Amino acid sequence: MIPAKFDYAAPTTVQEALGLLAEHGDEAKVLAGGQSLLPVLRMRLNAPEMVIDIGRIDSLRGISDDGSSITIGAMTPYHEILADERVRTRCSLLHQAISEVADPQIRHRGTLGGALVHADPAGDCGAPVLAMGAELVITGSSGDRVVASGDFFEGLFATAVGEDELLTAIRVPTYDGWGSHYEKFVRVAHQWPIVAVAAQVRTEGGSIAEARIGLTNMGSTPVRAAAVEAALVGASPTAEGVRAACDLAGEGTDPPSDLNGDADYRRHLATVLTRRAVLAAVGGQEG
């Protein structure tokens, strides 16, 4: 289908973009990489009067490392993130998850910020960002505010970013010495995950000292597997040692039922994938 008629603007500064958002209100949509918005427009599931393309705002691109966290500009495309050695070695969970996003063409155009604001619970980026405890920098007319990843996702396709605001950066804490793994289950290549698990694990003295687990497509937002995280502390980093803890992966979740599987199937799948992800993370731990 052909999208409904709309006006188009391509600002070159954040302030110019914010001015356009203030002017057009809920009749405007922001275009980042376009990998989510353009199909929606083509299917006429949304018909904004104004599309604001922020792809020409250079200040929203780039990656920096301050020693304790890596800051990624919201408009930094996936392929640039994957090419950055600092992300690969110091935020490896995010690197692994992004490498699973769709295909090379989409990873060339799609952006981390665009995916997070789209907030599809089946998206690959939300769970690792949540598990890593990232901070999201949101900019409005009154300046910047920082939102913890646990407060960023508010519901299905809903985030803390207001209609007159932009997500401008993602600050991801570094986890030097931790092991990590992103385990994703699909029926066909390049599909949205039916379920996926983002796991970070730190061992000490022959047992698991700390774990951070994010779940994809197990609710209306990405969720932390808090029961698993707590139960893993002190466990032996072996298949038998983590089994009971990982069996709690479905606790407190509300997964969808669709053609790919019902809610009970997804809960069972989450336990299997969590066990695989934790064991892979332990196996990949440095030091």
Summary of the structure (lengths in Angstrom):
residues: 287
radius of gyration: 19.1
end to end distance: 53.9
largest distance: 62.6
contacts: 1003
relative contact order: 0.12
helix: 35%
strand: 27%
